[in-house]
Amino acid sequence: MSISIGKHGRALFASRRWRRVLLAGSTGLSLLLLLWGLVSRWDELRSYQWQFNWLPLGLSGATFSISLSLAVLAWVLTMRTLSAASTWRQDAKFFFYSWMARRLPTPGPYLASRVLLYEEIGVPKRLTSVGLLWENVLLIASGALLTLLLLPMTPLVRNHVPRGPILLAAAASLLVVVQPSLLERAVNWLLRQWGKAPLASLVDQRAAAMLLAVYALVWLTGGLILFFLIRAIYPVEWSALPLVLESWVVSGLVAYLAFFAPAGLGVREVALAYLLALAIPLPVAVIAGVLARLWLMVNELLWALVAYKL
């Protein structure tokens, strides 16, 4: 019976029509929740003396450059570990080109664009696919571990975040990092099922631990981007920094679970506003979540143009 349910579930999700319905429904519901957050506190929003500070915005942009550099470094190290026949410059360019595709309605263009870009220079599709697998596994792993490490410093968040799924993700993540051969066996088993030759070597324990640390820094710098962005419109105290970091990481993990939405569109903003509202007014939290997405898109486009000149 479970097999039958699984087959029907896959068939349902494979339907383009139902994917669109799911995407439209989740996005519409998210927008309604964000709108409710503004309307329910309209008097507070209208009476707030809005100010804008350019210095925190500049710091946010500078931090974005650092965060993106770390993400690129992690991808370059991954492809070097996999012994891909590409240069670091090609790795960086392909990262930037495909990264913009994450904003499209499905993850397909993002995954396919990176695989096809590498195929043009002779890197096998399955090798690039393994690199993408490690990228996402280690992002989720580092996010789950960071969430647990930040919980003692964020008592307000502790009672609003279910720890069970995070503990499970963190335990699975540690297992993959300590025993990366488990993921290697799973990948090679799939390759054999598809009639493909197995990969001789993937990521070893040392490389996995190093990449995990780099991705943790990507999460932390991402939280700093948000913190400085909030300070540009609201005088949030430095004591709230751990909560902002925790909110950024948790909402990012929620966006990964919302695989049906492009980059967690709407879903991440709702989760982010919900957690930020523990430290700042709800209308400011909603606006900060929306501004964060727009700010990231602007910076990504800028760096994509820079990458074009590499």
N, C-alpha and C positions, 0 to 999 in steps of 0.2 A: 504493500500500500504506500509506504514512504517513497519507494522508487517511482511509483506512478505519480505521486504528488510532485516529486522533484522534476519529472519529465514535463508535467503540465506547467510547472512554475517556470522552467527554462523556456518552454514554447511561448508562454505568455510574455515573458520579458523580451524574447526575440522578436516579437511583433512590434513593428515600428509604430503602429497606431497606439498600442498600449503604453509604449515607452513615452510617447508624446503626452498621453493622458496623465501618466504618473508624474512626468516632469511639470506639466501645467498645474496639476493639482497641488503638488508639494510647493511649487513656487508661489502659487496664488495664496495658499494657506499661510506661508511664511510672510508674505507681504501684508496680509490681513492682520497677523499678529503684531508686526512692526507698526502698522498704522494704528492699531489699538493702543500700543504703548505710547504713541504720541497723543492721540485723542483723549485717552483717559487722564493724562496729566497736562491737558492743554493750558490750563491757567498757570501752572508752574513753568511751562515752556514759554508762554507769552510774557511772563513777568521777569524771566531771567535776563540779566544784563549781559547780552552776548558781547564777547570781546575776542579779538584775534591776535595771536602772538606769533610773529614770523620766526623767531629764534627756535622754538621747539619744532616747528615745521621743518626748518633746515636741518635740525638734528635728526629728525625722522627720516628725511631723504638720505642723509649721510649713512644712517644705520641701515637703510635699505640696501645701499651699495655693499656694505659689509656682509649683510645677510645673503644677498644674491651671490657674492663672491664665494662664500662658504658653500652654498648649494652647488655652484659650478665646480668648486674644488672637489666636493664629494663625488660628483659624477665623473670627473676626470680620473680620480683615484680608483673608482669602480671599474672603469674601462681599462685602466692600466693593469689592475689586478687580474682582470679577465684576459689580459694579453691581446687586446683588440688592435688590429692593424690601422691605427689612427693616431694623429698627433694631438697634443693637448689643445692646440688652436682649433682643430676640427671638432674636438669634443666640446669645447666652449661654444663654438658657433652653432653646432647642432642642438646643444642644450637650449640656447636662446631662441632659435627658430621654432623648436617644437614646444617650448614652454608657453608661448603665446596661444597655442592651440588648446591649452587647458581651459580657456574661457569659452570654448564652443559648447553647444548643447550636449555633446556626448564625449567620453574620453577617447573614442576611436581615432579621431584625427590627431590627437596628441601622441598616442602610442604609435600609430602608423607612420606619422611624419618622421619621428625619430628613427624608427626601424628602416624606413626607405632612404633617409639621408645617409645612414651608415652603409646600406646596401650599395649605394652608388660608388662608394670608395672601396668596396670589396669585403666589408665586414658582414659575416653571415647573419641572417635575420634572428636565428635562435640565440646567438651570442648577445646581440643588442637586447633581445627580449629578456634574457637572464639579468642583464644590467638593470633594466627597468623594474624587474621583479625585486632585485635587491634594494633599489632606490626606495620603492614603496614600503617594503618590509621594514627597512631600517628607519624610515620616517615614522611609521606607526610605532615601532619598538621604542625609539628614543622619546617620542611623545608620551607614550604610556609610562615609561620610567620617570620622566620629568614630572608628570602629573603626580605620581606617588611621592616623589622627593619634595615637591612644593606644598603638599597637603598640610604638613606640620606648621608651615608658615602662613597658611591661609585658612584659619578656623572658620571664617564666614562661608568659604566654598565647601568645606568638608561635609556639611550636612545637605548640600545641594547637588552633589555629584555621586552617582552610584559607583561604589568602589569595586564591586564584583567584576564587571566587564574589564575595568582597568587593570585589576590584579591579574585576571586571566590573560589579557594582552601582554602585560609586563612579563609574566612567567613564560609565556610562549616566546616572547622576544628574547629573553635571556637564554632560553634553550637554543634558539637559532644562532645567537652570537657565540655561545659556549661550544655548541656543536653544529657549525655551519654545514657539515657534511650531510646533516639530515635534509636540509633544503636541496643540496646537490643530488642526493638520492631521489628525492621526489621529482625534481626536474628531469633527471635522466630516465626515471621510470616513465614519465609522460612522453619523453622523446622516443623511447623504445616502442611505446604504444602507438605512436604516430609513424613508426617505421623510419625514424631518424637516428643517426649515429649519436651516442651519448657524448657529453662534454667530458674531457679528461680531467679538468680542474676548474674549480670555481673560486670562491672566496674563502681564504683560510681564517682561522680564529683571530689571528693578530689583525688582519685587514678588517674583519667584521667589527672588532672592538674599536679600531681607529675610526671607521666610518660612522659607527654609532655615536662617538663623541662629537664628530663634526656635525652630524645632523641634530644633535642636542643643542649645539651652538646656533644652528639655523633657527630652531624653535625659539631659543632665548632672544636672539636678535630680532626675530619677528615680533615678540612681545614688546621689545623696546620701541620698535617702530610705532606700534599702537599706543604705547604709553606717551611718547613724545607728541603724537598726533592729538591725543586727548588734551594734553597740556596746552596745545595751541588754541583750544576753544574753551577749556575748563581748568581751573586751578587745582587739579588733583594732586594730593600730597605724595611725596616720595615713599611714604610708609605703605601706600597702596600698590606699589610696584609689584610685589609678589602676587597679589590678587589679579592684577592685569596680566602678568605673565601666565598665571594658571588659567585665566579665562581664555587667553589666546590659544594655549595648547589644547585645552579641552574642546573648544569650539572647532579647532582644526581636526581633531580626532573625530568629532561628530560629522564634519564635512566628508571625511574619508568613508564613514559608514553610509552617508547619503550618496552612494555611487551613482544614483539615477539623476542627480542634479549636477550641472557643470560647475566644478570647483565648489560644490556645496552651496550653490546659488540660493540665497534666502535662508536656507537651513542654518548656515554658519552665522549669519547675522542675528538670527533669533537666539541661538545659543549664546552668542557673545553678549548681546544686550541683556539677556537674563542674568548672566554672571556679573557683568560690569555694574548692573543696577544694585548690587550689594554694596558698592562703594561710592557710586555717583548717581545723580538723579536719573530715573528711567528715560526721560526724553533725550538727555545728553548721551546716555548709553546707546540708544537706538541710532541717533545721528552719528555717533562715533563708529558704530558698526558699519553703517552705509558708507561713510567717508573713507573708512579703512579699505574697503573693496575698491572704491574709485581711485584712491591714492595709490594703491598697489598697481592697478591697471595702468595708470599714467607712468609710473616708474618703470614698469615692465616694458611698455612701448618705447620709452626713451632708451633703455638698455638694449632692446632689440635692434634699434636703429644704430646704436654704437657697435653692436656685434656684426652688423652688416658690413662695417668698414674693416673688420679684422682680416 
